[in-house]
Amino acid sequence: MPDNSLRLPPLLTYEHGGALLLVESPFISWRLTMKSAYRFIALVTILGCCCPTLAPAKEVTVDSSAVLKTLDKNHPRLMLKDKDLERLKRLYAKDKVLQKCLKDVLEDADACAKKPMLTYRKIGPRLLHVSRECLHRIYALGLAYRWTGEQKYAEKAVENLLTVCIFKDWNPSHFLDTAEMSHAVGLGYDWLYSYLDVKTRKKIKAGLIKNGLEPGLRAYEKAWWSKSEFNWNQVCNGGLITGALAIAESDPQYAEQIITAAVKSLPLAIKSYGPDGAWGEGPGYWSYATHYTAYGLTALQTALGTDFGLLKIKGLAEAGNFPIYTSGPTGRYLTIADCGEKSFRRPMPCMFWLARAYKNSLYAESEHAEIAKRDARAQHVVWYVPSPRKMPAAKDLDRYFRGPVEIAVFRSAWDDPQALFVGVKAGYNQVNHGHLDLGNFELDALGIRWARDLGSENYNLPGYWDGRRGGRRWSYYRLNSKSHNVPLLDGEDQDPLATSKFIKFESKKSSAFVLVDLTSAYKKFAKKATRGVAMVESRRAVLVQDEFKIEKPCELVWAMTTDAKINIKEKDTAVLTLAGKKLIARLLSPSAAGFAIESAQQKAPQKTNKGVRRLIVRLPNANGNVRVAILLSPVWKDKEIVTKVPIKPLTQW
Ligand SMILES: [Zn+2]
């Protein structure tokens, strides 16, 4: 052991609830100064796997001077080794789905070979689209070359690699761009190593060091993302791990420092899946974060033979449930946080990685269903798992994802695109990429999304990231409360610092509901605010019931955003029509009020939301105990409509 070794106390422990928690200690202020002291011992302890299916993670010592002792010095050593490629080739002979995946990848590689060369062109402050395109091409072309041995694929990959290696930089001011490019170039260098001549290797390595790994080392000294609990953490760490391991036999100093720092940093984000696999930034960022978790951990496993216990962090094993349960029967995701508008479940190779890592047949089956419908990517082949022989256990109709951001989902059936589905969100408004949307619900039925969340805005709008109380982020319609399916008191947004919790969740055949305490979001006006969302009448309709104890009299508006045409038949009955289907909204309480319609349209440069409407109920002078109860009833094929349900106080749910 080097005499300048420094033992750090455990960084992570777990609290009584089982969630991993960062524990401050006098030693934590010790800073990771890469320049002066990269030979040190960081003791990273990952404890806290209360999950019965996983053994507690062992204490892992990451010793920068020893981190490469198990390095496989051969190439390719990243993601897919030659022995794994041979195993896949044997499987290919008899596995029709793998044959389809390969066909998709070769078509993709042929298309990539025809594309014009990458150029250094930023969009706003980002070079990210260029990094991602490079990554896409290197995986497709690299795998096509390794599978077929055809030089045309290798040639094109090398041309792309040399092009980006002489870029003036990989835009380290927006470090995702640097990290993804480091991943692409590291992977290309490793996969094509035997094809490259010495001179070309040198050029690619020089570009990777100058534009990727050197800025990476500097970033660990001060960059916020290494302490982040969200997607930047996994992307930046995962990209740098891959780049550094690609050249670790000749230039070990980069991998020694980067892996030591990355293994210390990654648990901060991976624990965000806990305990049930949810991701606070929504399903869109779930995919980005989980792919990079997969890249980082796979690179460690293939090159070093260890994941340093990171796989055992509680919640990661459950992560594959999140995209499965948060996509409705329409295929559309719950558009939580800055999830893209109308985004839906697509092929995601990381589902194969999760299926393999945790032997989970549900994840495998779910991804097989996706690639049956759409093209597979090279990473599907890298992490390929055959279709499970034994079908997974039936999925629950309802699911409660616990965590700092909580999600509850309910449905009437699986495998029926017409089924009824409702999802509800709680948590905290300051979550990364969050909107002011606590208690928001989205609803599918009859193959239509009736209650919408509009999704993300343009990230380049001024002040988009200023999410403080009073910050400019909250001036944008899609991000503030006014576009969401949440109550508005005196037209004001929810408190940007508000937090909320589900206080009751029930999932029975006869009754399925969730109660969310929204008091913190509305405390300026209300002493208590609670929302209940229930599937009622044998899961044929949804009841949304809000109860307030209002102390400061105000206008209360109940609202729901929809693409449907709204026809108000009587003041308590609105008929929503879309694509020839109907949903009837009934105002069950208060009887004196009535429905109205507003437009959700906005002026550019915000997204204009053309044709989007708001079904609203306005109570001008809300005071004291107020209850708003709305029944949302699809007009089913049999024309049976749920018209009434008994109203009980939420305390009796
Ligand atoms: Zn939203």
Boltz pocket constraint, residues with backbone or C-beta under 6 A from the ligand:
constraints:
  - pocket:
      binder: B
      contacts: [[A, 335], [A, 336], [A, 337], [A, 435], [A, 437], [A, 453], [A, 454], [A, 455], [A, 478], [A, 479], [A, 484]]
      max_distance: 6.0
